[in-house]
Amino acid sequence: MDDEYAKLIRRMNPPRVVIDNISCEDATVIQVGSLNKHGILLQVVQVLTDMNLIIRKAYISSDGGWFMDVFYVIDHNGKKIRDRETIDYIEKRLERDVSFAPSLRSSVGVMPSEDHTSIELTGTDRPGLLSEVCAVLADLQCNVVNAEIWTHNARAAAVAHVTDRSTGCAIKDAKRLSTIKQLLCNVLNANNDFKRAKTTLSPPGVMNRERRLHQIMFDDRDYERVERMVGRVEDKSLRPQVTVLNIEKDYTVITMRSKDRPKLLFDIVCTLTDMQYVVFHGMVNTGKMEAYQSLHTGPMKITIFTFQLNKCCSVCL
């Protein structure tokens, strides 16, 4: 009953998207207002990331059950978004995606769909792992349509979309899917990593591939630091500067200063969402500043993030 009531409230208060090319001289301003829900900030940032837009500044607020974001964006040529079709598409994507509750799926496995079968893998990284996985899929007459692989802290995660080589469609035969899972698990378990190597069935659904990889790596606890090979010393000056301050009983303020890169805000919001934190207020500012590390000798783009957040309650989920 609570879910149906929440859906009714969302239908009565649809998202409001305003795209403005007048108020700012060198960026397009995108304002998004909606009823607040867990994961909504990630949905908005993901749409902008999928559109290959560069976020120069952002202001985030979610007080009183209402969510309000303002983003200053440019394209990869450093220009405003002026094409009318592109602006209309951004509005439709934001209004549509924000209207639906985000998926909190966190399992890992093989997921069939009409067009392809999504294979999700996680295990210990090692030389030749990708080659062995591709060899197994080739032997099983699977055509790899596309794939993305991440490695971090000696862990590896991958999401690959494959089709049946003979039909060009998704693989739906349960016995064949079971064989694929078993043989891929054998590859992943080559280092006797039986506890953390996974290739299992997951519920059907559609999710951004990079978003899914964030979930897989978080579920795999890739953030736990491991010792590297002897003789290799990590340059800690390359790490972002992060400060955490508890200013009130229920709120934490996180400030991060980092060299800018594509999709940085998306990656940060993914991490906070997976940790079940809610951003109540936030500010993002990117610009050319003098290097803050001795390693760099000239000006570079620095992004400063400030988030006020607390742990998400069960009601939000």
Long-range contacts (C-beta under 8 A, 24 or more apart in sequence): 9-35, 10-35, 10-99, 14-95, 14-99, 15-94, 15-95, 15-98, 15-99, 17-90, 17-91, 17-94, 17-95, 19-81, 19-87, 19-90, 19-91, 21-80, 21-81, 21-82, 24-72, 26-74, 26-80, 27-56, 27-57, 27-72, 27-73, 27-74, 27-80, 28-72, 28-73, 28-74, 28-80, 28-81, 28-82, 29-70, 29-71, 29-72, 29-73, 30-69, 30-70, 30-71, 30-73, 30-90, 30-94, 31-68, 31-69, 31-70, 31-71, 32-67, 32-68, 32-69, 32-70, 32-71, 32-94, 32-98, 33-66, 33-67, 33-68, 33-69, 34-66, 34-67, 34-98, 35-65, 35-66, 35-67, 36-62, 36-65, 36-66, 36-67, 37-67, 37-101, 37-102, 37-316, 38-102, 38-273, 38-276, 38-278, 38-312, 38-316, 38-317, 39-101, 39-102, 39-104, 39-273, 40-67, 40-98, 40-102, 41-67, 41-69, 41-269, 41-273, 41-279, 41-282, 42-102, 42-211, 42-266, 42-269, 42-270, 42-273, 43-97, 43-98, 43-102, 44-69, 44-71, 44-94, 44-97, 44-98, 45-265, 45-266, 45-269, 46-97, 46-208, 46-211, 46-266, 47-90, 47-93, 47-94, 47-97, 48-73, 48-90, 49-263, 49-265, 49-266, 50-93, 50-208, 51-86, 51-89, 51-90, 51-93, 52-76, 53-81, 53-90, 54-78, 54-262, 55-265, 55-284, 55-286, 56-285, 56-286, 56-287, 57-283, 57-284, 57-285, 57-286, 58-265, 58-282, 58-283, 58-284, 59-282, 59-283, 59-284, 60-279, 60-281, 60-282, 60-283, 60-284, 60-307, 61-280, 61-281, 61-282, 62-278, 62-279, 62-280, 62-281, 63-280, 63-281, 103-205, 103-207, 104-317, 105-202, 105-203, 105-205, 105-207, 105-215, 106-215, 106-218, 106-219, 106-274, 107-200, 107-202, 107-203, 108-198, 108-199, 108-200, 108-202, 108-216, 108-219, 109-181, 109-198, 109-199, 109-200, 109-201, 109-202, 110-177, 110-180, 110-181, 110-199, 110-200, 110-201, 110-202, 111-201, 111-202, 111-203, 111-204, 111-205, 112-170, 112-171, 112-172, 112-177, 112-204, 113-170, 113-204, 113-206, 114-169, 114-170, 115-163, 115-169, 115-170, 116-145, 116-161, 116-162, 116-163, 116-169, 116-170, 117-161, 117-162, 117-163, 117-170, 117-171, 117-177, 118-159, 118-160, 118-161, 119-158, 119-159, 119-160, 119-161, 119-162, 119-180, 119-184, 119-199, 120-157, 120-158, 120-159, 120-198, 120-199, 120-202, 120-212, 120-216, 121-156, 121-157, 121-158, 121-159, 121-160, 121-184, 121-188, 121-198, 121-199, 122-155, 122-156, 122-157, 122-158, 122-188, 122-196, 122-197, 122-198, 122-216, 122-217, 122-219, 122-220, 123-155, 123-156, 123-188, 123-189, 123-191, 123-193, 123-196, 123-197, 123-198, 124-154, 124-155, 124-156, 124-188, 124-191, 124-193, 124-196, 124-197, 125-151, 125-154, 125-155, 125-156, 126-190, 126-191, 129-156, 129-187, 129-188, 130-158, 132-187, 132-190, 133-158, 133-160, 133-184, 133-187, 136-180, 136-183, 136-184, 136-187, 137-162, 137-180, 140-176, 140-179, 140-180, 140-183, 141-165, 141-166, 142-171, 142-180, 143-168, 148-209, 148-210, 148-213, 150-213, 150-217, 152-217, 152-222, 153-222, 153-223, 153-224, 153-225, 153-226, 154-226, 155-196, 155-217, 155-220, 155-222, 157-213, 157-216, 157-217, 157-220, 157-222, 158-213, 159-209, 159-212, 159-213, 159-216, 177-201, 196-220, 210-263, 210-266, 211-270, 214-267, 214-270, 214-271, 214-274, 215-274, 218-271, 218-274, 218-275, 235-295, 237-293, 237-294, 237-295, 238-293, 238-295, 241-292, 250-310, 251-280, 251-308, 251-309, 251-310, 252-308, 252-309, 252-310, 253-306, 253-307, 253-308, 254-305, 254-306, 254-307, 254-309, 255-304, 255-305, 255-306, 255-307, 256-304, 256-305, 257-292, 257-302, 257-303, 257-304, 257-305, 258-302, 258-303, 258-305, 259-300, 259-301, 259-302, 259-303, 260-286, 260-300, 260-301, 260-302, 260-303, 264-303, 265-303, 265-305, 268-305, 272-307, 272-309, 276-311, 276-312, 276-317, 277-309, 277-310, 277-311, 277-312, 278-309, 278-310, 278-311, 278-312, 278-316, 279-307, 279-308, 279-309, 280-308, 280-309, 280-310, 281-307, 281-308, 282-306, 282-307, 282-308, 282-309
